[in-house]
Amino acid sequence: MHYYRKATAVFIIVLTLIMPLFLDKEEQTAVVNLDQVVAASKHLSQIKQAVRDKSEKRESSLRAAEKEIMKILRREAEIIAAENSYSSIIIDQAVYQGGKNISQEIADKIDNKYK
């Protein structure tokens, strides 16, 4: 009887140590194309269009709009990365090959949030 208790304890310990190897989610890399997100999102398109409509101080207002778009994009990318276990999200890097394209998903999330 004492032998079965020891064997059960060892089995439970081994099972406890092995289970995390099978339960971990595989982390992926996500890629976001900035032009696609701006084209697909109404809110970001409105920010970009508002800058184009103004003719004065074009350079400074363009930089402010780009900064605002990137701020919104980074915030939403961070939320999506946490929800979907992405190891990293690469924004507008033409050099990177591979990864899951989440441009449309971010555009939809931004439009839903800023209605």
N, C-alpha and C positions, 0 to 999 in steps of 0.2 A: 504494500500500500504506500509506503514511504517513497518507493521508487517512482511510482506514477505521479506523485506530487512534484518531484524534482524534474521529471521529464516534461510535465505540463508547464512548469515555471520556465524552463529553458525554451520550450516551444513558443511561449508567449513573448519572451524577451527577443528571440530571433525574429518573430513575426513583427514585433514593434519596430525593430531596427530596419527591416526590409520594406515595410509598407510605404514610407515616404518616397522611396525610389520609384514606386509605381503610381503614386498619387500626384506627383508634381506636374503642373501644367508646363508644356513646352512654351518658352517665350519666343516671340517672333519680333522681327523688325518691321516697322510700318513706314511707308513712304508717302509724303504729301506733296502734290504738285500745286504750288502756290497759284499759278494761273488758272488751273481747273477749279480750285476752291473759290476764288474770287468770281469766276464766271458762273459758277453754280449757286452761289449764295446771294440772295437779294440784299441782305444787310451789308455785306462787304462791297457789293456792287454800288450801293447807294453812297457809301463812304467815298469810294473811288470817283463816282460821278460828281459828287459835291465839290471835289477838288478840281475836276476838269471844268466845271461851270464857272468857277472863279478865275478871273483873268489876272487879278493883282496878287502879288506875293506868291506866285505859282511855285517856286522852288521850295520855299519854307513850308507852305501848306501841303505840298506833295510829300515831303519828308514826314510831316506830322500825321498825314493819313496812312502812310506806309507803317509808321510806328504803331498807330492804333490798330491796324489790320494784323500786324504781327503779334501784338499783345493779346488780341482776341484769339488768334490762331494758336498761340502757345498755351493759353489757358485751357482751351477746349482739347487740344492734343494731350495735355497732361491728364485731363479727366478720362479721355478715351484710353490712354495707355494704362491707367490704373484699373479701369473696368475690364479690359481685354488682355491683361498680362503681356503687354508689349514691352520688350526690353528697352527699346528706343524708338523714337519717331524722328525720321530724317525729313526736314522740310526743304524742298526745292533743291536737291543736290543731283545734278544730272550725271555725276560720276558714279553714284551708287547703283549697282545692279541687283535686283532682287527685292524681296520684301513685299508686304501686302500694301496695295494702294488703297488708302482710306480717305482720299480727297472728297469724294461724294458724301461719305459718312460725316465728316467734319462739317461740310457745308450745310447738310441737313440739320445737324445739331445746333449750329450757330443760328440758322433761320428760326428754329423752334424756340431757342432761348431769347432771341431779340425781336420777337413779334410785337 
